[in-house]
Amino acid sequence: MSNHDLKQQMPCLQPLEFEDCLTDSPGFRENLKSHEKEIDYCAGTIKLLKDEMKRLMQTEQELSKCHKHFAHTIGRINFKPIGEQTEDENEIEAALDKFCSLIEDIEDHRERVITSANQAALRRLERFRKDDIGRCKEEKKRYAVQTEKACSALEKSLSVTKKQKEATVTEIDNTYKDEWESLFTGSLHYVTVLHEIQERKKFEFVEPLLQYMYGWMAFYHTGYEAFKEFEMYFRELSGRLQVLRDTFQNEKDEADKLKERVSKRLTFGSTSSSPTTRQGYLYSREKLAVGFGHSWIKCFCEYSSKFKTLNIRTYNQTQGRLGNQDQIKVAKVTKKRPEALDRRFCFEVTTSDGKCYIFQALCEDDLKTWMEIMEGNEAHYAAPMQAVKLKVPEELGMEFVGNCISRLVALGLREEGIYRVNGSQLKVNKLISATFEEKNGAAVLEVDDLKVIASALKYYLRNLLPEPLMTYKLHEEFLDAMKTDDRNQKINNLKNLVARLPKSNYDCLKKLIKHLNEVATYKEDNRMHESNLGVVFGPTLMRPKEETVASIFNIKHQNILVENLIIEYVAIFEGGKMNETYKKVILSRQSRFSRANIGPKKDTQAPRPPSMPENPNNKNSYDSDSDDDPAESPDVNVRLKQDSSRHHYANSSSQIRWSQSNHVGTVPPQKPAKTLQRNYERSAIALYDCQAENDDELTFRAGDRITNIVGVDEDGWCVGTCNGHRGLVPLNFIQENNISDI
């Protein structure tokens, strides 16, 4: 079984629900511990990677040094010939100098590319460990302090007796309230930070390692390129050597004959959570030994009004130890007067077998809630609040959707960012009011702002329908339909589920998806690919009845599902064939992923990576605690095409000569002037530190990764994202992974 299969079988972390911050249950605390252990594992892994990468760099440097020593030894070989040299013999002797120069130049390239890639990856990993994981650990300490304070305040509040002054009691209660509010706020913030780090680790780990792998593979590809350039020379040299060998054999034969003839002269011989349940903390009165009175034990209790059972488990957050769990059958609940027990907020539970238990709630409101759900003698009930939504007649809603789509088509679907860029909220509200309050379904036909119409359509689908278009009932089934790896089966599942929607939902969904499919046909102009539209409409068309943190993690699956509905509109809604173009893309991806397992075919060239910049002033030393020595990262030079990225080797010289246009210096270039000529689309890595001179420009450091780059109509500039910020980037400050003029 592969490492990937083993990882897939490992249990997943459970999402931390914000609602659990209110109950602060043992399960919630245990779940927190699981997340904290994962963060600690992450930090430890980074330290391990750091040590391994440092050791690898040292090994690479030692290997490079050994290769250079080897090359130097080759270069010093100087055999004295016997007699006059032939042309073949002169070329063979010159080959030693060529070998020496080739090895030295490749090892210089190893030091520039692999070492700089390691340095950049180390800085990224160390920055994530110190800044982000370090912040998480600080929040953990702060949360532990808040928990200690809140529990202490609670203990003090519950120990108040009626002998104490009213002012003192009020002060204690206020302190308790403030501390528990602070704990709840801190708990929400800590949960947010934990989720953020858990999600960020996926790309904060892989991106630096991708950068390292890129440099590593690019270096080895340099060797492949050198081989291709020297291949003809090697063949010629091999031919010369064979000639020399044949010559040697002939000479040997002749020598033997001569030796034989000479010898004859001497001799003659030859020689590898729910409305019917309640959970929370209560203090249970326990009787001590005779003469020692009673003690109050903190317990976490869970009550079910359906089964009339109360589960009790002793637990204290500050100690973190789970006690034994007991279950009692509740028959009667009675509120106790403070004078009877010299304690506030107490009630008595009588079990079906006649036993009595005394519990203390945390405050008056908590006591009232427990009495209500357990149907105590002072229980009273309130009707649950219902969400108020604008009631929209179904016919008017369908008319609005149809008019929106018709108007958008009339205005044109080529506008960049359609559906992604929101229109004026004031104009959207005005259009919604005119349509649904004034019952004017044709109001949208008078609007000329494409973004306002698109935003109003999204608002209707998300906020004015009684349930999502794809219904609450089928929500889980839709998600389950995407879990198969067989694409034909996946599309067939979606087709069957869509057919089960109510007729009005189906008709509306079909009309909308057909429209989105048409929008995607103009993706080269509007930049709204099927995947972009899926991101916009996934949370709009699908939504669980109870939105939790866990459901948030399903949004990416919803987006992919809607993307598939758009791509396969014909197959799902019209009974046609699947999208052949998309199937070819899937097969192409699978082919690329499987190629690593089957190896390259014979007589095929390896794919050419971008050329590596040469920096004669590059240093190989690395200090993990210093950020003042930015290392270069291996990427493509922005001014080169594929055909000019090769290394050139001269027949008359053994040195590798890099193209001058590919030479990168250590001084950052001047930023280009802004003109309206051409436009780029790519991703890249920064070569130099760049400080924004205007509000619309991006600030970044050498080695930072620039992502989500899109073209602009300014020669020498593009728009990209770095460290969470987005702005203009000068092309001559970056080295790109891909170049595509559009």
C-alpha positions in Angstrom: 0.0 0.0 0.0 1.4 3.4 -1.0 2.0 6.3 1.4 -0.8 8.2 -0.3 -3.3 5.4 0.4 -2.2 5.2 4.0 -2.7 9.0 4.4 -6.2 8.6 2.9 -7.1 6.1 5.6 -6.0 8.3 8.5 -8.9 9.8 10.5 -9.8 13.5 9.6 -9.9 16.3 12.1 -13.5 17.4 13.0 -14.4 21.0 12.3 -14.6 23.3 15.4 -18.2 24.6 15.5 -18.6 28.2 16.7 -21.8 27.1 18.5 -19.7 24.8 20.6 -17.8 27.8 22.0 -21.0 28.6 24.0 -21.3 25.2 25.6 -17.6 24.6 26.0 -18.2 20.9 26.2 -15.7 18.2 27.0 -16.0 17.1 23.4 -15.2 20.6 22.2 -12.2 20.8 24.4 -11.0 17.4 23.2 -11.5 18.5 19.6 -9.4 21.6 20.4 -6.6 19.3 21.7 -6.7 17.3 18.4 -6.3 20.5 16.4 -3.5 21.8 18.7 -1.7 18.5 18.3 -1.9 18.8 14.5 -0.4 22.4 14.8 2.4 21.1 16.9 3.0 18.3 14.4 3.1 20.9 11.7 5.7 23.0 13.5 7.8 19.9 14.2 7.6 18.8 10.6 8.9 22.3 9.5 11.8 22.0 11.9 12.6 18.5 10.6 12.4 19.8 7.0 14.6 22.7 7.8 17.3 20.4 9.2 17.0 18.0 6.3 17.2 20.8 3.7 20.2 22.3 5.5 21.8 18.8 5.5 20.9 18.4 1.9 22.4 21.7 1.0 25.6 20.8 2.7 25.6 17.5 0.9 25.0 19.2 -2.4 27.8 21.6 -1.8 30.1 18.8 -0.8 29.1 16.8 -3.9 29.6 19.9 -6.0 33.0 20.4 -4.5 34.0 16.8 -5.2 32.8 17.1 -8.8 34.9 20.2 -9.2 37.9 18.5 -7.7 37.4 15.6 -10.1 37.1 18.1 -13.0 40.2 19.9 -11.9 42.1 16.6 -11.8 40.9 15.8 -15.3 42.0 19.2 -16.5 45.5 18.7 -15.2 46.0 15.4 -17.1 48.7 15.8 -19.7 50.0 12.7 -21.3 53.2 12.8 -23.2 52.7 11.3 -26.6 55.0 9.0 -28.3 56.1 10.5 -31.5 54.0 13.0 -33.5 50.2 13.3 -32.7 47.6 12.7 -35.4 44.4 15.0 -35.6 42.3 12.3 -33.9 44.8 12.1 -31.0 44.8 15.9 -30.6 41.0 16.0 -30.4 40.9 13.2 -27.9 43.4 15.0 -25.7 41.4 18.3 -26.0 38.3 16.3 -24.9 39.7 16.2 -21.3 39.6 20.0 -21.2 36.0 20.1 -22.5 34.9 17.5 -19.9 36.6 19.6 -17.2 34.9 22.9 -18.3 31.5 21.2 -18.7 31.5 19.7 -15.2 32.6 22.9 -13.6 29.9 25.0 -15.4 27.2 22.5 -14.5 28.3 22.5 -10.9 28.3 26.3 -10.9 24.7 26.1 -12.1 23.9 23.6 -9.3 25.1 26.1 -6.7 23.1 28.9 -8.3 19.8 27.0 -8.9 19.5 24.3 -6.2 21.0 26.3 -3.4 19.0 29.4 -4.2 15.8 27.2 -4.4 16.6 25.7 -1.0 17.2 29.1 0.5 13.9 30.5 -0.8 12.0 27.4 0.4 13.6 27.5 3.8 12.7 31.2 4.3 9.0 30.5 3.3 8.7 27.5 5.7 10.5 29.3 8.6 8.3 32.4 8.1 5.2 30.3 8.3 6.5 28.5 11.4 7.5 31.6 13.3 4.9 34.1 12.2 1.7 32.0 11.7 2.2 28.9 13.9 3.9 31.1 16.5 0.8 33.3 16.5 -1.4 30.2 17.0 0.6 29.1 20.0 0.3 32.6 21.5 -3.4 32.4 21.1 -3.4 29.0 22.8 -1.6 30.4 25.8 -4.0 33.4 25.9 -7.0 31.0 25.7 -5.7 28.9 28.6 -5.3 32.1 30.7 -8.9 33.2 29.8 -10.2 29.7 30.7 -8.5 29.8 34.1 -9.8 33.3 34.9 -13.4 32.4 33.8 -13.5 29.2 35.9 -12.1 31.0 38.9 -14.7 33.8 38.5 -17.4 31.2 38.3 -16.3 29.4 41.4 -16.2 32.7 43.3 -19.7 33.6 42.0 -21.2 30.3 43.0 -19.7 30.5 46.5 -21.6 33.7 47.3 -23.7 33.4 50.5 -26.6 35.7 51.5 -24.4 37.0 54.4 -22.3 38.9 52.0 -23.0 42.5 51.1 -25.1 43.3 48.0 -22.4 45.5 46.5 -19.8 42.7 46.9 -22.2 40.2 45.3 -22.9 42.5 42.4 -19.2 43.1 41.8 -18.5 39.3 41.9 -21.4 38.7 39.4 -20.2 41.4 37.1 -16.6 40.0 37.2 -18.0 36.5 36.4 -20.0 37.9 33.5 -17.1 39.8 32.0 -14.7 36.9 32.3 -17.1 34.4 30.6 -17.8 36.9 27.9 -14.1 37.3 27.4 -13.7 33.5 27.3 -16.4 33.1 24.7 -14.9 35.9 22.5 -11.5 34.4 22.9 -12.8 31.0 22.1 -14.4 32.2 18.8 -11.1 33.9 17.9 -9.0 30.9 18.8 -11.2 28.6 16.8 -10.9 31.0 13.8 -7.1 31.0 14.1 -6.9 27.2 14.3 -9.1 26.7 11.2 -7.1 29.3 9.3 -3.7 27.7 10.1 -5.1 24.2 9.4 -6.2 25.3 5.9 -3.2 27.5 5.2 -0.7 24.7 6.0 -1.8 22.9 2.8 -0.3 25.5 0.5 2.3 27.0 2.9 4.0 23.6 3.0 3.6 22.6 -0.7 4.4 25.9 -2.4 8.0 26.2 -1.0 8.6 22.5 -1.7 7.2 23.1 -5.2 9.7 25.9 -5.6 12.5 23.6 -4.4 11.3 20.7 -6.7 11.2 23.1 -9.6 14.8 24.2 -9.1 15.9 20.7 -8.5 14.2 19.4 -11.7 15.4 22.4 -13.7 19.0 21.7 -12.7 18.8 18.1 -13.8 17.1 19.3 -17.0 20.1 21.5 -17.5 22.2 18.4 -17.6 19.8 16.9 -20.2 20.2 20.1 -22.3 23.9 19.9 -22.0 23.8 16.4 -23.2 21.7 17.3 -26.2 24.1 20.1 -27.1 27.1 17.8 -26.7 25.5 14.7 -28.2 26.9 15.2 -31.7 30.4 16.0 -30.2 30.1 12.8 -28.1 29.3 10.8 -31.2 32.2 12.3 -33.1 34.5 11.7 -30.1 33.3 8.1 -29.8 34.0 7.6 -33.5 37.5 9.0 -33.1 38.1 6.8 -30.0 36.9 3.7 -32.0 39.3 4.7 -34.7 42.0 5.1 -32.2 41.1 1.7 -30.7 41.2 0.1 -34.1 44.4 1.7 -34.7 45.7 0.5 -31.4 44.6 -3.1 -32.2 46.3 -2.9 -35.5 49.4 -1.5 -33.9 49.2 -4.2 -31.3 48.9 -6.9 -33.9 51.8 -5.5 -35.7 53.8 -5.3 -32.5 53.0 -8.9 -31.7 54.2 -9.9 -35.0 57.3 -7.9 -34.6 57.8 -9.3 -31.2 57.4 -12.8 -32.5 59.8 -12.3 -35.2 62.3 -10.8 -32.8 61.8 -13.6 -30.2 62.4 -16.2 -32.9 65.8 -15.0 -33.0 66.3 -16.1 -29.5 64.1 -19.3 -29.2 62.0 -21.5 -31.3 58.9 -21.5 -29.0 56.0 -19.0 -28.8 54.7 -17.5 -25.2 14.2 1.9 -4.3 -27.6 20.7 18.9 -31.6 20.5 18.8 -34.6 22.0 20.5 -35.4 18.8 22.5 -32.0 18.6 24.1 -29.9 20.7 26.5 -26.2 20.4 27.5 -24.0 22.4 29.7 -22.2 22.5 33.0 -23.9 22.0 36.4 -22.6 21.6 39.9 -23.7 18.4 41.6 -24.0 18.2 45.4 -22.2 15.1 46.7 -22.4 13.9 50.2 -19.1 13.4 52.0 -18.4 11.1 54.9 -20.4 11.5 58.1 -19.6 14.8 59.8 -17.9 16.4 56.8 -21.1 17.8 55.1 -21.3 18.1 51.3 -19.1 19.1 48.3 -20.0 20.5 44.9 -18.6 18.7 41.9 -18.5 20.3 38.5 -20.2 18.1 35.8 -21.1 18.4 32.2 -24.7 17.3 31.7 -26.8 16.4 28.6 -30.6 16.2 28.8 -33.0 14.7 26.3 -36.6 15.7 26.7 -37.6 12.9 24.4 -36.2 10.2 26.5 -36.3 12.1 29.9 -32.7 11.1 30.5 -29.9 13.2 32.0 -26.3 12.1 31.3 -23.8 13.3 33.9 -20.0 13.3 33.5 -17.6 15.0 35.9 -15.3 17.3 34.1 -13.3 20.4 34.9 -11.8 22.5 32.1 -8.7 23.5 34.0 -7.8 19.9 34.8 -8.8 18.4 31.5 -9.6 14.9 32.9 -12.7 13.1 31.9 -14.6 11.4 34.8 -17.1 8.5 34.8 -20.4 9.0 33.1 -23.8 8.3 34.8 -27.3 8.4 33.4 -30.5 9.0 35.4 -34.2 8.8 34.3 -35.9 12.2 35.2 -39.3 12.0 36.8 -39.7 15.4 38.5 -37.7 18.7 38.7 -38.2 21.3 41.5 -36.5 24.7 42.0 -34.9 25.0 45.4 -34.9 28.2 47.4 -31.5 29.7 48.2 -32.3 29.8 51.9 -32.6 26.0 51.9 -29.2 25.3 50.6 -27.3 28.5 51.2 -26.6 28.4 47.4 -28.2 30.2 44.5 -29.6 28.8 41.2 -30.3 25.3 42.6 -32.9 22.7 41.6 -33.7 19.2 42.6 -34.1 16.3 40.2 -36.1 13.2 41.3 -35.5 10.1 39.4 -38.0 7.4 38.4 -36.7 5.2 41.1 -37.2 7.9 43.8 -33.6 9.1 44.2 -33.0 12.9 44.6 -30.1 14.9 43.1 -29.3 18.5 43.8 -27.8 20.6 41.0 -26.6 24.2 40.8 -26.9 26.1 37.5 -24.4 28.7 36.5 -26.8 31.7 36.7 -30.5 32.7 36.9 -31.0 32.5 33.2 -29.2 29.1 33.0 -31.4 27.8 35.8 -34.5 29.0 34.0 -33.5 27.3 30.8 -32.8 24.0 32.5 -36.2 24.2 34.3 -38.0 24.9 31.0 -36.4 22.0 29.0 -36.8 19.6 31.9 -40.4 20.8 32.5 -39.8 21.9 36.1 -42.5 23.4 38.2 -41.7 27.0 37.1 -41.3 26.1 33.4 -42.7 28.4 30.7 -42.4 28.3 27.0 -41.9 30.8 24.2 -42.6 30.3 20.5 -39.5 30.0 18.5 -38.7 33.0 16.3 -39.2 32.5 12.6 -37.2 34.1 9.9 -39.2 36.7 7.9 -38.7 36.5 4.2 -40.3 38.4 1.4 -43.0 36.1 -0.1 -42.5 36.0 -3.8 -45.1 34.5 -6.1 -43.6 31.7 -8.1 -44.8 33.0 -11.4 -43.3 36.5 -10.7 -40.0 34.8 -9.7 -39.8 32.8 -12.9 -40.6 35.9 -14.9 -37.9 37.9 -13.2 -35.3 35.2 -13.9 -36.3 35.0 -17.5 -36.2 38.8 -17.9 -32.8 39.1 -16.2 -31.3 36.5 -18.6 -32.9 38.1 -21.6 -31.7 41.5 -20.6 -28.1 40.3 -19.9 -28.0 38.6 -23.3 -29.3 41.8 -25.0 -26.6 43.9 -23.2 -23.9 41.4 -24.1 -22.1 38.7 -22.2 -18.5 39.7 -23.0 -18.1 42.2 -20.2 -15.2 41.1 -18.0 -16.2 39.9 -14.5 -19.9 39.4 -15.3 -21.5 37.8 -12.1 -18.2 38.1 -10.2 -18.1 41.9 -10.0 -21.1 43.2 -8.0 -23.2 46.2 -9.1 -24.3 49.2 -7.0 -26.2 47.9 -3.9 -28.5 50.9 -4.0 -29.5 50.1 -7.6 -29.9 46.4 -6.8 -32.2 47.2 -3.9 -34.2 49.6 -6.1 -34.7 46.9 -8.8 -35.7 44.2 -6.2 -38.2 46.6 -4.6 -39.7 47.6 -8.0 -40.0 43.9 -9.1 -41.3 42.1 -5.9 -42.9 44.8 -3.8 -44.5 46.7 -6.7 -45.1 43.5 -8.6 -43.5 44.8 -11.8 -41.8 41.9 -13.4 -40.7 44.0 -16.4 -38.7 46.5 -14.3 -35.4 44.8 -15.1 -35.9 45.4 -18.8 -35.5 49.1 -18.2 -32.0 48.6 -16.5 -28.9 49.2 -18.6 -26.3 48.3 -16.0 -25.2 44.7 -16.6 -23.6 44.3 -13.2 -26.8 45.5 -11.4 -28.9 42.9 -13.2 -26.5 40.1 -12.5 -26.3 41.0 -8.8 -30.1 41.3 -8.6 -30.5 37.8 -10.1 -28.0 36.3 -7.6 -29.8 38.2 -4.7 -33.1 36.6 -5.7 -31.8 33.1 -5.9 -29.9 33.4 -2.6 -32.2 35.5 -0.4 -35.8 35.5 -1.7 -36.4 31.8 -2.4 -37.9 29.8 0.5 -35.1 27.2 0.0 -32.2 26.8 -2.4 -33.0 26.0 -6.0 -31.5 22.6 -5.6 -33.5 22.0 -2.4 -32.5 21.1 1.2 -33.9 17.6 0.7 -31.5 16.6 -2.1 -28.5 18.6 -0.8 -26.6 15.6 0.7 -27.5 13.4 -2.3 -26.0 16.0 -4.7 -22.8 16.1 -2.7 -22.6 12.3 -2.6 -23.1 12.2 -6.4 -19.7 13.9 -6.8 -17.8 11.3 -4.8 -17.2 8.8 -7.6 -14.0 9.0 -9.7 -15.9 7.7 -12.8 -16.8 10.8 -14.7 -19.6 9.1 -16.7 -21.2 7.8 -13.5 -20.8 11.2 -11.9 -22.7 13.0 -14.7 -25.3 10.2 -14.8 -25.9 10.7 -11.0 -26.3 14.5 -11.5 -28.8 13.9 -14.3 -30.9 11.6 -12.2 -30.9 14.0 -9.2 -31.8 17.0 -11.3 -34.7 15.1 -12.7 -36.0 14.6 -9.1 -36.3 18.3 -8.4 -39.8 19.9 -8.2 -40.9 21.0 -11.7 -40.6 24.7 -11.0 -37.1 24.3 -9.6 -36.1 22.1 -12.5 -37.4 24.6 -15.1 -35.6 27.5 -13.4 -32.4 25.6 -12.9 -32.4 24.5 -16.5 -32.9 28.0 -17.8 -30.2 29.4 -15.5 -27.6 26.7 -16.3 -28.2 27.1 -20.0 -27.5 30.8 -19.6 -24.3 30.2 -17.6 -23.2 27.8 -20.3 -23.6 30.6 -22.8 -21.7 33.0 -20.6 -18.8 30.5 -20.4 -18.6 30.4 -24.2 -17.2 34.0 -24.0 -14.7 33.2 -21.3 -11.8 34.6 -23.3 -13.4 38.0 -23.1 -15.3 38.0 -19.8 -12.7 35.9 -17.9 -15.6 33.8 -16.5 -14.6 30.1 -17.0 -17.0 27.4 -15.9 -14.9 27.1 -12.7 -15.3 30.8 -12.0 -19.1 30.6 -12.5 -19.1 27.5 -10.2 -17.5 29.6 -7.4 -20.1 32.3 -7.8 -23.2 30.1 -8.0 -22.2 27.1 -5.9 -23.2 28.7 -2.5 -26.2 30.3 -4.3 -27.9 27.2 -5.8 -26.9 24.8 -3.0 -27.1 25.3 0.8 -27.6 22.9 3.7 -30.6 23.5 6.0 -28.3 24.0 9.0 -25.2 25.9 8.1 -22.3 24.9 10.3 -18.5 25.2 10.0 -18.5 21.6 8.7 -20.9 22.7 5.9 -18.5 25.5 4.9 -15.9 22.9 4.0 -18.4 21.5 1.4 -18.6 24.7 -0.6 -15.7 23.7 -2.7 -17.6 20.5 -3.7 -20.7 22.6 -4.4 -18.7 24.8 -6.7 -17.3 21.8 -8.6 -20.9 20.4 -8.9 -22.2 23.6 -10.4 -19.2 23.8 -12.7 -20.0 20.3 -13.9 -23.7 21.2 -14.5 -22.5 24.1 -16.7 -20.0 22.0 -18.6 -22.3 19.1 -19.2 -25.6 21.1 -19.7 -26.4 19.2 -22.9 -25.8 15.8 -21.3 -27.7 16.5 -18.1 -30.6 18.7 -19.3 -31.1 17.8 -22.9 -30.1 14.1 -23.0 -27.2 14.7 -25.4 -23.6 13.5 -25.3 -21.0 14.5 -22.8 -18.7 17.4 -23.6 -16.0 15.7 -25.7 -13.6 18.7 -25.4 -13.7 18.5 -21.6 -13.2 14.7 -21.7 -10.0 15.2 -23.7 -8.7 17.6 -21.1 -9.4 15.1 -18.3 -7.7 12.3 -20.2 -4.7 14.6 -20.9 -4.4 15.3 -17.2 -4.6 11.7 -16.3 -1.9 10.9 -18.9 0.4 13.6 -17.4 -0.1 12.2 -13.9 0.6 8.6 -14.9 3.6 9.4 -17.0 5.8 9.5 -13.9 5.0 5.9 -13.2 5.5 4.4 -16.7 8.6 6.4 -17.6 9.4 8.3 -20.8 9.2 6.5 -24.1 12.2 5.8 -26.2 13.5 8.4 -28.6 11.3 11.2 -27.0 12.7 14.5 -25.7 12.0 15.5 -22.1 9.8 18.6 -21.8 11.9 21.7 -21.7 11.6 23.8 -18.6 12.2 27.6 -18.5 15.9 28.6 -18.7 17.7 29.4 -15.5 19.2 32.9 -14.9 22.9 33.2 -14.3 24.1 35.4 -11.4 27.9 35.5 -11.1 27.6 37.2 -7.7 25.4 34.5 -6.2 26.5 33.3 -2.8 26.0 29.8 -1.4 26.0 30.6 2.3 22.7 30.5 4.2 21.7 31.9 7.5 18.3 30.7 8.7 18.0 33.6 11.1 18.7 36.3 8.6 16.3 37.8 6.1 18.8 40.3 4.6 20.2 37.9 2.0 17.4 37.2 -0.5 18.2 34.2 -2.7 17.3 33.9 -6.3 14.6 31.5 -7.3 14.8 29.5 -10.6 12.3 30.7 -13.1 11.9 31.9 -16.6 13.4 35.1 -17.8 10.5 37.3 -18.9 12.1 38.4 -22.2 12.9 34.9 -23.6 11.0 32.6 -25.9 11.5 28.8 -25.7 13.7 28.5 -28.7 16.2 31.0 -27.3 16.4 29.4 -23.8 19.0 26.7 -24.8 22.6 26.7 -23.7 25.1 27.2 -26.5 28.3 25.3 -26.7 31.0 26.3 -29.1 33.0 23.7 -31.0 36.1 25.8 -30.5 35.6 26.2 -26.7 34.8 23.8 -23.9 33.0 26.5 -21.8 29.1 26.7 -21.6 28.2 30.2 -22.9 24.8 31.5 -21.7 22.8 33.7 -24.0 23.3 37.4 -23.0 19.6 38.0 -23.1 19.2 35.4 -20.4 21.8 36.9 -18.1 20.3 38.4 -14.9 22.3 40.9 -12.9 22.1 41.7 -9.2 20.9 45.3 -9.6 17.0 45.6 -10.0 16.1 47.1 -13.4 14.1 50.3 -13.9 10.3 49.8 -13.8 8.8 50.1 -17.4 6.8 53.0 -18.6 3.0 52.4 -18.9 1.8 52.2 -22.5 -1.1 50.5 -24.2 0.2 47.7 -26.3 -0.1 44.1 -25.2 -1.3 41.9 -22.4 -0.1 38.8 -20.5 -1.5 35.9 -18.5 0.9 33.9 -16.2 2.3 33.2 -12.8 5.8 34.0 -11.6 8.5 34.4 -8.9 10.0 37.7 -7.8 13.7 38.3 -8.8 14.2 41.5 -6.9 12.7 43.4 -3.9 10.1 45.9 -5.2 8.7 48.9 -3.3 5.3 50.3 -4.6 5.6 53.9 -5.8 1.9 54.3 -6.3 -1.3 53.1 -4.6 -2.1 50.6 -7.4 1.3 48.9 -7.4 2.4 45.8 -5.4 5.2 45.6 -2.8 7.1 42.3 -2.7 10.5 40.7 -1.8 12.9 38.6 -3.9 11.8 35.0 -3.9 8.1 35.8 -3.2 5.6 33.9 -5.4 3.3 36.1 -7.5 0.0 34.3 -8.2 -3.3 34.8 -10.0 -1.7 37.0 -12.6 -3.9 38.6 -15.2 -3.1 40.8 -18.2 -3.4 44.5 -18.4 -3.2 46.8 -21.4 0.1 48.3 -20.3 3.3 47.2 -21.8 5.7 45.7 -19.2 3.1 45.4 -16.4 0.7 42.8 -15.1 -1.7 42.5 -12.1 -0.9 39.8 -9.5 -1.4 38.7 -5.9 1.3 38.4 -3.3 1.0 37.9 0.5 -2.7 38.6 0.3 -2.4 41.9 -1.6 -3.2 42.6 -5.2 -1.7 45.3 -7.5 0.4 46.1 -10.5 3.7 44.2 -11.0 6.6 45.2 -13.3 7.4 42.3 -15.6 11.2 43.0 -15.5 11.2 42.4 -11.7 9.9 38.8 -12.0 10.7 35.5 -13.7 7.8 33.7 -15.1 6.6 30.1 -15.2 4.7 30.5 -18.4 4.3 33.2 -21.0 1.3 33.5 -23.3 0.7 36.5 -25.3 -3.0 37.1 -25.8 
